[in-house]
Amino acid sequence: MSLQQELQNLANPEQAAILQRFFKTGPGEYGAGDKFLGIKVPVLRKISKKYHNLQLVEVDTLINSSVHEERLVALFILIGQYKKLENKQPIYDFYVAHMNHINNWDLVDLSAPHIVGAYLFDKDKQILQTWAKAQNIWARRIAMIAPFYFIKNNEFTDALIVAKILLHDTEDLLHKAVGWMLREIGKRNLAIEEKFLKKHYKNMPRTMLRYAIEKFQEDKRQAYLKGEI
């Protein structure tokens, strides 16, 4: 049985219908045309381990699929291979070459830190600024979410550079991403997060600010929301 056949056998139409709505797959929405089988993430992770030795040419077929779960399991396979391989560049290069197919927020969030962030951690990170200015919304989200790997290693500079570029992005999905990463910085170094916020909070989108200050004490949170900091 092929991986695709195994996924088809696990399809849950009722769950798929829920996911179609949740991931905004209607005409004109950010996930327009995306197709779901209705398989939960832990199941996909388990399947990816079964097929962990899949060749990149076969992963290529999966990541080019119109089926969301096929693309996600492809990414889980890539993450597993990235962690095991001594030469990690081919996986990174493959990921970057297929960025147009990493085209929903969960696909980005579950993969970008583990491949892009991990690969760039000790390298030149200028490419993130290029992606942050791209027309492709998913390239911009990758630019913001990949630095989660840096943040977890207490390196905040590049995440803040990307956050500043995206301060005036028009997409709500980017407002949430920036706010989330600012919040993650604050968990590790509140002073650095607040230094950024005090400079920019009055001009950032409301959703971005709300995500960034979500864990603040209520009095401080209200002060930011009211512009009284």
N, C-alpha and C positions, 0 to 999 in steps of 0.2 A: 504493500500500500504506500502510495506517495504521501508526502506531507500535505499537499493540497487536498487529496482524498480524505485524509484523516481529519482535516479541518472541516470539510464538508459534512462528514459524518457526525461532527460535534455541533453542527449548526442548531441554533435555537431561534426560530422566527420571531417569537414574542419578544425575546431579549433584543434581537436585532432591530425590531421596530422602535424600541425604547432608545437604543443607541443612535439610530438614525436621527431622532429628534434631538437628543442630548448634544450630539456633535454637529448640529446645524448643517444638515446635508441638503436642505431645500434650495431651489433656484435662487441665486444671488447671495446665499449665505456662505460663510467662510469654508465650510466643508462640502460645498455643492457637488453632488454626484458621487460622493463616497458611499461605498456599499459595505454593509456589515453582515456578519454571520451570527453574531450574538454569542461570542465565546469570551469568557472572562479572562482577565490578565494572568492570574496564577496558572490557569490551564495552558495558556500560550507559553509561559515561561517553561513549564514542564516539557512541552513538546519541543521547544527550542533546544533543550538539553539532549533530547533524544536524537535530534538532527544536527548536533553541534559540529560535525565534520563536513557539512555540506560545502561543496565547492562554490567559489564566488560566482561562477557562471549560473549556478542554480539559484543562489541567493539573488542574483540579478533578476531572474524571472519573478521571484516572489516580490521584490521591492518595486517592480514595475506593475504589479497587479492592481486592479481596481478595487480589490477586496481589502478592507482595512486590516483585518486580522492577519492576512498574508504579509502585508508590509510590516506589521508590528512584530510578527514572529521572525521575519528576516532581520529586523534590527536587534532582537534578542540574540539571534545566532551570531551576528556581527560583534556584539558586546562580548559574548563568551569567547569568540575567537581572538578578539583584541586582547583580552586579559591573558590569554595563554601564549600568544605568539611573541617571540623575541623581537622580530622586525614588525613593528606595528603600523608602519607607514602605509602599506597596501590597504589596510582596513580603513584608515583615515581617508586616504585618497578615494577609495570606493564610496565612502559615506558622502564626501563632498561632491563627488560626481553625480550622486543620486539625490541631492538635496531637494530637487523639485518634487520628489515622490515622498519625502518626509513632510507631509503636507496636512497634518492636523496637530493640535497642541499636545496631545498625549504622545504621539510619535516623537515629537521634539523633546518633550520633557523627560521621557523615559530613556532617551538615547544620547542626547547631545552632551551632557556632562561626562558620560562614561567613555565616549570616543573623542569628540572634539576637545572637550575640556581637558581630559587626561593627556591627549597627545600634545596640545599646545602649552601645557603647564610650564615646561622648561624651555619653551621656544618663543620666537617672535610672534606676538599676538595681534599684529596690525590687521590681519585679515578679518578679525572680529569687527573692527570699525568699518571696514568695507561692507560687510554683510549688514551691519546696523543701518546702513544708508541705502540698502538694496530696495527695489520695488517689491520683491517677493516677501510677503508677510512672514513666511516660515523661515527665510534666511535671517530676517530681523529677530525673530524669536530665538533661533539657534544662537545668534550673536549674544543674546541676553542670558539664555539659560545655560549655555556651555560653561560660562564662568562660575556656575554653582560649584564645579570641581575646585576652582581656585579658592572660592569662599570657604569651602569645607577645610581647606588647607591654610586658612587665615591669610590669604592673599586677596586684597580687595580692590586694588588700583584699577585693574582692567574692567572689572564689573562696573565700577563707578564711571569710567570713561564711556562705556557703552550706555549706561543709564542716562548719562547727560545727553548723548546723541539722540536718545529715544524720548526725551522729556516731552516733546511736542508731537509725537507720533499720533496719528488720527485713529488708530485701531485699539479698541478696548482690550483685545487679547495681549497687546503690547503693554498697555497700562498695567494690567494685572501682573505680567511677567516682571516688569521693572519694580513694581511695588513689592512683589514676592522676594526678589533678590535683595532689595534694600532691607527688608525685614530679616532675611537670613544673615546679612552683614550685622544688623543690630543685635542678633542673638549672640554674636561672637565678640562684637566691639560696638557697643551702643554709641560711644562718643563719635566714632567715624560715621555711623549712619546719621546721627543728629547734625554733624557738621555739614553733611550734604543736604539734609532736609532744610536746615535753617537758611541755606543759600537759595534753595529752589522750591520749597513747598508751596509758596503762594502762587507759583506759576505752573505747577504740575497738575495734570488731570485729577479730578476728585477720586476716581477709582484707584489710581496709582497711590495717592496719598493714603487712602483708607487701608489699602493692603500693607503699605510700609509701616503704618503706626498701629496695626491691629493688636499687637501685644503690649502696647504702652499702657501705663496706668491710666485710668479713666480721666483724671483731671488733666494730665498732659495730652492725652488724645484729643480731648475737647478743645484744649488751647490751640492745638495745631489746626483742627477743623474750623475754628473760629478766627484763625489768623492772628492769634494773640501771643505767639512765641517771639 
